[in-house]
């Protein structure tokens, strides 16, 4: 079996997870690790017996690298993903993909022009319970889809990032809502702010309006005493609930509540395996670059809505 040569840019917690899984997968060969901090890159690379780089441009000259995960700070995701694509390599770029929607659209354009696979790190889509919810909504097994509510809250993160809670965490739920409703929203209204002295928002409430008046509500913050990651989807015939952390899944009907047994799987491992199969087997991607563009547009509109205290129409 020929293995796909892969590399990881960024040695933060998420980059470490990407490297670990690539090392575990039978279908990939981890070739290199890159980080602007040469010492961190070397420590991580040495643990896997691979090459270490502090300059991604130099690393991308290695012809044995065919695909790259970009797991850097949010504000440099675009420039690193752009380097990868311009080097003729496939890329999985972590959310939020870029700083602005036009940057994200540029990545999609370049990937298409060069026949390269581009995907975005929306790993919630790889949780079996969410896939069940999407199928049930699409097949009307819960009746008509009415609304959905997501809650993603936790204490202040260990790392202080370069974006606020909307682009860091709520963007996951924005993508989830688009996935469930199978289309982008028409309008967004949001309220957000900061309860700590810092330049980014640390709490937000976001309401999305879809065709036919269907709605989605997202609550997110870095202020609560414990972590919660939940989703509730309401249909005219049933309600479906999912706990992202335990992957427990419930279907509440008029006469009974059932809890189907779904296989537990590590979302990131499923996501990276799928990324590889999309490249080697030409599979249809579950998450496209266009999905990343839409989610970033909605997140940007939410920030604008809160700043201007008005409903924003999604173009």
N, C-alpha and C positions, 0 to 999 in steps of 0.2 A: 504494500500500500504506500503510495506516494503521499508524504505529509506536506501540508501547506506551511511555508515558512512565514512566521509572524513575528512582530515586534510590538513593544509597548512604549509609548511616550508618556512620561509622568509616573513618579514613584510614590504618589500619595496612597491613601488607603484603597481607593478604587483601582488605581494602577496595579497595586500589589495583588488585588483579587484577579484582575485580568491575567497577569503573569502566572499566577498559581493555576488558574484553570487551563490556560493554553499549555502549561506544562503537563497537566493531567490528561488532556484530550488525546486520543489515539490518532486523530486526524490532523494534528498540528505539531510543528516543531518550533519551539521558542528560540529565536535566533539572537535577539538583542533587546536591551533595555536602554532607554534614554531619559535623562533628566538634566535640567540646567545645573543641578547640584551634582558635580562629578562624583563626590564621595558616596552620596545616596545611591546613585546609579550603579556604582561599582559594588556596593554591599549587596544590593538586590540581584545584580547580574551574577555575582560570584555564587550566590545561593543556588542558582540554577545552572551554573557552568556555561554562561553565555557571554557575549560581548557587551561591554558598557560604553555608552557614549554620553557626552554632555552637549553635543551639537547634532540636532536631528537631521540637518542637511547632509552632514557627513555619514550618518547612519543610513540614510535613504539611498546612498550610492551602492549599498550591498545588494546585489542582484538576487541573492537567495531569499530576501525579504519580499514576500508577495502581498501581504496584508498587514495593516497596522491598527492598533487601538490607540486612540488619542484620549488621554485621561488627565489632561493638564488643568490648570486654573481656568475658570469659565471664560475670562477675557482674552485668553490666547488660544482657545480651541480652534477658532477660525483659521488663524495663521498657520497652525500646525497641520490641520486637516488639509489646507490648501497646498502645503508643501508635499504632503503624502500623495495627493491626487496628481500634482504636477510631476511627481517622480514616477507616475504610472503604476501606483499601487492602490489596492482596495483599502477602504477605510471604514472603521466603526468609530464615530466621534461621539463622545459623551454629551449629554444634554448640558446646556441649552443649545449646543451645536455652534452658535456664533453669538456675537453681541447684538447684531441687528438682522432683521429679515432679509434685506438686500444681500448681506454677506452670506446668509444661509442659502439663498437662491443662487448665488454665484457658485457655491460648492456643488449644488445639484446640477447646474449647467455644465460645469467642467467634468463631473463624473459621467454624465450622459455623452458628452462629446468624445470622451476617451474610452467609453465602454467599460467603465469601472463601477464596482459595487460600492455604494455609499449607504450606510445605515446609521441610525441615531440610537443612543443608549436608553431606550424606553423599555426597561426590563419588566415592568408590570405586565406587559402584554403576554409574557411567557409564564404567568401563573395560571395553572389549569382552571381555577375558579373563575378568573376573569374571562378566559376563553369560553367557558360554559355560559357566562352571562351574556357575552356578545352573541353567541349562537342562539340563545334563548330569546334575546331581544329581536334578532333578525328573523327568526322563525315564528315569532309571536307566541312562543310557549308561555309567556307571562301576560299574554294579551297585548294591548297597545302600550307601548313605552310611554310613560308619563313624565317621570323625572328621575334624577339621580343625585345622590349626595355623597361627598367624599370628605373625610377628616384625616388630615396628616399633620399631627402636632407632636412636639417633643421639647425637651430642654434645649438650652443654648448649645449649638454644636461645638465639638471639641476644637475643630478648626474654624477660624474666622475667614470666611470666603471673600470673594471679590464681587459677589452679587447678593441680592437680598433673597428672602424666603420665596418670592414668586418664581424667579428663574431657577432657583436651586432645588426647591421641593414641589411647589404647586404645579410646575410645568409637567410633572409626572401625571398629576390628576387631570390637567387640561388634555393631555394626550389620551388618557383613559376615557374621558367623556367623548372625545371625538371618535374613539374606537368603538364605544358602545352605540353612539347615535349614528355612526357610520357616515359622518359628514361634519364639516366645520360649523361652529355657531354663527349666527347672524349678528348678535349683539353681545356686548359684555359690559357689566357694571361691577365696579369693585370699590372696596374700602380697605385701606391699609395704613400702616404707620409704624412707628418705632417706640417701644417703651424703654429702650436702652439707648445710651448715648453712642450712636454710630450713624454712619451715613446711608445705611440701607434699611428697608422695611423688615421688621421681624414678626409681623402678623398681617394677615390678609383674609378677607372674605370676598369671594369672587362668584358672581352669578352669570351664567352663560344661557343665552336664549337661542334655541334651535328652531327649525321650521315647524310650523303648526303650534307654536307657543310652548313647546316642550322645554323644560329647563333643567339646568344642572347647577348645583351649589357646591363650592369648594371652600373649606375652612382649613387654614394652615397657619402655623406659628412656631416660634422657637422659645415659647414662654411657659409651657405647661410642665408639671412635675414628672410626667412619665410619657413614654412614647405611645402614640395611637396611630394606626394606619388602617382605616376601614372604608368600605364602600357599600352603599345601599342603593339598589335600583328598584324603582316602583313601576309595576305594570298594572293594567286594569284587572288582571286575574291573579297576580301573585307578586310577592316582593322577594328579591334576592339580596342576600347579605354576604359580604366577604371580609375576612380579616386577613390583610396582606401578610402579616408577620407569622401567624400560625398556619395560614392557608385554609383555615376552617371556612366552610361554605354552607349556607342555609337557604332553603326555599320555603317561604311562608305562604301557604294557600288558605283559602277560607276555612277549610275543615281540619287542616293539619300542617305541621311544620316538619320538614324532613331535612336531613343532613347527609347528602350523598357523599360517599367516600371517593375522593379524587386523589390521584397519586401526588405525593409531595415531591417537588423538584426544586433545585436551586435555580432561581430565575436567571442569574447571570450565566450559569453553565449552559442552560438551554439557549440563551441568547447568543452566546459565542459559538456554540455548536451549529446553530442555525446560520449565523454569519458565514461560517466556513462552508456549509452546504450550499448556500446561495452562490458562493464563488465556484466551488468545485463541481456542483451538480446542477447549476443554473436554476435553482429553486426560486420560486416567487417569494420575495422578502415580506415578512410579516410587518416590518417597519421600514418605510422608505424615507429617502431624503426629503421628499415632499411632506411627509408627516411631520418631520422636524421643523420645516418651514412654517407650517400651519400652527403648530404649538407655540413657536416663538412669536408669531404674529399675534396670537391671542394673549400671550403673556405680556407682550409689549402694549397691547391695547388695554389690558387690565391696569398696568402702571399709569397709562395716560388717563384712564377713566378716574382713577383715584385722585390723581393730581389735579384734574379739572372738575371733579365731582359731577360727572355727566356720563350718560350712556354712550358707548363708542360702537359705531358700526364697523364690522369686520369686512374689509375689502376682499 
